[in-house]
Amino acid sequence: MFLIIIAAILAVLIYLPSFWVRHVMSKNNKELVGLPGTGGELAEHLIKRFELSGIKVEETEPFRDHFDPQNQTVRLSTANYHGKSLTAVAVAAHEVGHAIQFHRKEEIFKLRSKYMPTARALSQIGIGIMWSFPILGFILRSPLAVGLVIGCSLLLQILGALAYLIILPEEWDASFNKALPILIEGEYVTADQIPKIRTVLKAAAITYFSAALANVFNIWRWLLILRR
């Protein structure tokens, strides 16, 4: 029972950043009549304004907002692409911030291509080990060995999540050195909206890390394992 309580507490702590990101995005997703355009329209406008030749804007699935350097595309979820909300314009500006990094060939943008494959590989290996747990448990038949397998899986997943911290400077730059000045200097938002915009941009900056961290623990799997 004690281990289950500890696991539950750890799971809550790990899911907390992801919950916060979604809460911030949802809270600021209300339609605002005063905004001059949608997130998609803002992205198109900024691409023209900064002469980001070859960069295009597309609509994508919910919570999948990103800049794709391979296809040179800013992708915004339906709510942000068509929405006239603080979340929509902040996320659009953030993703265009990445497009600016890419177009200017800034060194900070290379963090993503250098470390994200490693982060994904570590997480996938850890998840693969966890999925193979029933077979490994049957073969090993030793509580200590099984515990080591579980520990190894979790360690790899945690390392994969922590690897996303390495690209945090790139995300922070897209939010606060690119998007925020653009939104303030271009007067796309009013002065009283800036504090909320800052909060959304913080959420946008840690989205990758919070999502990776949330994938580390699957609560029900933990409970099943610890009850055996």
N, C-alpha and C positions, 0 to 999 in steps of 0.2 A: 504493500500500500504506500509506503514511504517513497519508493522509487516512482510510483505512478504520480504522486503529488509533485515530486521534483520535475518529472517529465512534463507534466501539465504546466507548471510554472515556466519552464524553459520554452515550451511551445508558445505560450502567451507572449513572452518577451520577444520571441523571434517573429511572431506575426504582427506585433504592435506597429513597427514602422510601415508595413504594408497597409494595415488598417488606417493609419494616420494619412498616408498618401491618398487613399481612396476617399477618405472623409473630406480632406481638403479639396480635392477635385470636385466631389459631389456638391459640397457646400457652396462653392463659387461657380456652379454650373447653371445658375439661373439666368434666363434671358433678360438682357438689358437693352431697352429701346434706344438709349443714348449712344450706344457704341456705333461707330461709323460703318462697320462691316462684320462679316463672319470671320472665323478663324481661317478658313480656306482663302477668303478674299484678302485677308491681311497677309497671309503667306505669299500669295501671288504678287501683291503690291510690294512687299519687302524684297522679293527676288528681283523685281524690276528696278526698285530703288537702288539696290546695291550691285546691280548689273551682274547677277550670278548666272552667267550664260550656261545653258545646258541643264539647269536645275528645274525640275517640274514638281507639281503638287498633285497628290492623289488622295482619294478617300480610302480608308482601311477599316479593319475590324475594331470593336471597342477595346480600349486599353492597349492598343498596339501602335500608338503614336511613336514615330521614329524617323530619323533621316537615314536613308539607304545610300551609302557612298558608291556602291557598285553600280546601281542604276541611276544615281544622282537624282534621287526623289525624296521630297518631304512628304511623309505619309501621316495623315491626321485621321483619327477615328471619326465616325459619322457625327457624333455629338460636337466634336471640336471643329470639324470641317464645315458643318452647316450652322453651328451655334454662334450666337452673339452674346457671349458670356465672358467673364473675366478668366475663367479656366480656358476657354477656347482661344482667346487672344494671347494669353500667357504661354500656353503650350505651343501654339503656332510660332510665336516669336522664339521660343526656346529651340524648336527644331530647325528653324531658319538660322538660328545661331550656330548650330552644328554645320549647316550648309555653308555658312560664312567661313567657319574654321577650315572646312574642306576646300573651298574655292581659293582661299588665301594660302593654302598649304601650310597651315600653322603646325608647329611641332606638337602642340598639345593634343591635336586631333589624332596623332599616331598612337596615343595610349590605347584607344579602342581596338585598333587592328592588331596591336601587339599583345594585349593581355586578355581580351575577351575570349578568343579561342581557347586559351588555357583555362580560364574560369569555367567555360562551358564543358570542356573535357573532364575536368576534375569532378564537376557536379554529375555529369552523365555516368562516369565510372562509379561514383559513390551510389547513385541510384541503381545502377546495374547490379552492384553487389547486394543491395537491399532486396531487389527483386529475386535474386538467386538464393536468398536466405533459406527458403524451405528445403532446397536441394542440398545446400551446404550444411544445414542443420542435420539433415538425415545422414550425410556422409561423415561429418565430424563426430556427432554424438557426444560432445563434450561441452558442458556449460561454459567453461573457460574459453574454449576455442570459438564457440558461438558468440560469446561476449566480445572477443577480439574482432570477429568479423563485423559485428554490428558497430563497434567502436571505429573500425577502419572506414566503414561506409559513411558514418556520420562525420568523421574527421575530413574525409575527402569533400563531402558536400559543404562543410563549413569553410574549408579552404577555398572552394570554388566561389562561395558567397563573398568571402573576404577579398578575393581577387578583384571583385567589382569595386572595392574601395580604391584600388589603384587608378581606376578611370574616373573617380569622383572629381578630380581637378578639371577634367575635360567637361564634365556635366556642369560643374559650378561656373566655369568660364562661359558656357553657352547661356546659362541663366542670368548671371550677374555682370559679366563683362560685355555681353552681346545683347540679350533680350531686354533686360531692365533699362539700360540707357536708351535703347531704340524706342521702347514704349514711352519713356518719360520725355525724351527730347523731341520725339515726333508728335507728342501730345495725343497719342492714341487712347490714353486713359486720363482721367481727371486726378487731381492731387489727392483727393480723399480715397481714391481706389488703389493708390500705390501700395499701402501696407498689405492689402489683400493680394495684390499682384506679387509682392515679395514672397508671401507665404506659398502661393501656387508655384512660383519658380523654385522655391526650396523643395517642394514636393516633386516637381519635375526632375530636379537634379539628383534626387536619391531614389527615383523610381526603379532603376535597374538593380541597385543594391537591395532595396526593400523586397523586390520580387524574388531575387536570388536567395535572400535570407529566409523568406517565407516558404521556399521550397525545401529547405533543409529538413524540417520535421513534418511528418504526416501524423497527426495526433492519433488517429485510430490505429495506425500501424504500430506506433509506439506502445499503445495500450495492449494490443494483442500480443506483442513480443514480450512485454514485461509481465504479462499474466501467465506465461508458459513456464 
